[in-house]
Amino acid sequence: AAYRPVVLLPKQLVEELNNGQLSAIIAHEFAHLRRGDRWVRLLEFVVVSLYWWNPVAWWARRELHAAEELCCDALVLRTCPDGSAAYGEALLRTNEFVVSGRVPAPMLASGFGHSCSLKRRVEMILKNEYGNPAPRAVRMLLAAIAIGLLPMAGRFALAQDEAPQPEPAASESKNDAPE
């Protein structure tokens, strides 16, 4: 059987949202599917597993999540340009639901991140401050650079540890002095 992604929403959350808000949340989740974020999540899992000790890996993971959410927000606004108010409200209600802890977050889910990023996202949604996406070639180039830099960061850190330490200067003693 072929793998088919599934979008799951808690029944309690669905009951709390009106139709416009629910449509916006579903559009957001479909944006994750359209963008292939599930594959990025798998790659991220592998990288963080291999480089768990490297703070750059964890920073890149956090920034990647934030960028994914912003990209999905932009796709939702392009799909439903008149639904920014409903979408912003839906994000706030969904965040309240997630923070309440009524339902645990699924493993490997994108999630909401920090509240400051949520505030920024809602402000950008309400002001409609999303630009046009970068061309595919630019995105692929940036992804290749990012994938290439992470292993080099690890090598650089190891090279710093293995660098030869300067030897202490030998001082001449009085006994060794020529007469």
N, C-alpha and C positions, 0 to 999 in steps of 0.2 A: 504494500500500500504506500502511496506517495505521501510525503509530508505536506500537510496543509496547515497553514497558520490559522489560529483561532483568536478572535477578539472576545474576551470575557469581561463583562461588567457586572458588578455586584447588584443584585436585585434591589437592595435598599437604596443604592445610589440612583438607579434608573427611576425609581419611584419618586425621588426628591427633585428630579430635573423636569423642566417643561420640555415640550417638543423641540423648540429651537436650541436649547442648551444640550439636549441629548444628541441632536443631529450634529452639533459642533464637536462634541466629545467623540462621537463615532467617526466623524471626518478626520479628527486628529489621530485617532488610532489607525485608521486606514492610511493616513499619511506615513506613519511609521512603517506599515507594510509596503507601501509603494516605494519608499526610499530604501528598503532592504535593511532597516536598522537591526533586525534580528540577526543578520549575518555579522554586522559590526559588533553586536553584543557578544557573539561567539569569538570573534577575533580578539576583542577586548579581554574576554575571560582567559584566553590562551596567553596573551601578552602579560597580563597582571599576574597570572600563575607563574610564568617564567621569570618575571622581573619584580616579584613581590617586595623585594628589598629596596627597590629603586623609587624614590619619591617622585621622579619624573613620570613614571608609569601611572601612579595614583593621581597626579595632577592632570595628566593627559586624559585619564578616564573621566574625571570630574568635568573637565572642559568639553569633552566629547559629548557627554550627556546634555550639558547646557546647550551646545550647538545643535544637537538633534532636536531638542524641544523647540528652539527658536525656528529651525527650518520647518518643522511640522506646523508650528503656528502660522508661518508665512504661507504654507500650502493651504491651510484651512481658510485663511483670509482671501487668498486668490480664488478659492472654490466658492466661498460664500462672502462676497465683499460687503454685503449689508448686514452680516451677522456678527459684527465685532462686539457689540454690547452683550449679546447672548453668549458669545464665546468667552468673553472675559468673566462674566458671571458664572458660567459653567466651570471654568477653571477654579474660581474661588470656592464654589460649592464642593467641587471634587476634592480640592485640597483639604477643606474642613472635614470631609468624610474620611479621607486617608489618615489625617492627623488624629482623628477620634479613635482610631485603632479598632473599629468594629470588624474590619476584615483585614487579615494580614496581606501584605504586598506579595505578589508572586515572585518566585526566584527568577532572576535575570530580567525582570521588568525594568522599563526605563525609569519610572518614578518621577517625582516632582523636584527633588533637589532641595536647595536652601530656600527659605522664605524670601530672601532678598532677590533671588533670581525670579521667583514667582511674581513679586512686585514689579520687577522690571518687565517681565513678559506681559503682564496685564496692562501696564502703561503703554507698551509698544503696540499691543493689540488695539487698545482704545484710541491711540493716536495714529494707528495704521502706518507705523514707521518701518515697514519691511520693504527692502529694495528688491531688485531683480536678482535671481540666483546667478552664481558664477557659471560660466560655460563648463560643460562636462570635462573638457580637456584640462582646464585649470583645476577643477576638483580632483581629477585623477593625479595630476602632478603634485598637488599638495598632499594627497594621501600617500603617494610613493615617498615623498620627502619625509613625512611623519613616520612612516613604517621604517625607513632607513635610519632615521636619527636615534630612535630608541635603543637599538643594539649598540650603536656607537657611543651613546651616553654611558652604557654599562662598561664598555671597553675602556673609556676614558677614566671612569671611577676606579677600575681595577689597575690601570696603568699608574694612577696617582699613588695607590697603595704599594705598588712594586717598585716605584722609583728609588734609585740608590740614595741612601742617606749620606750626607757629607761626613767624612771622618774628622774626628777632633784633631786640631793642630797639635803636633808633637812639640813639646817644649824641651829645650835643652837643659839638662841638669848641670850643676857645677862640676860634678865628677867627670862629665863627658867633655868639658871645655878644654881646648888645647892649651898647653903651657908654653 
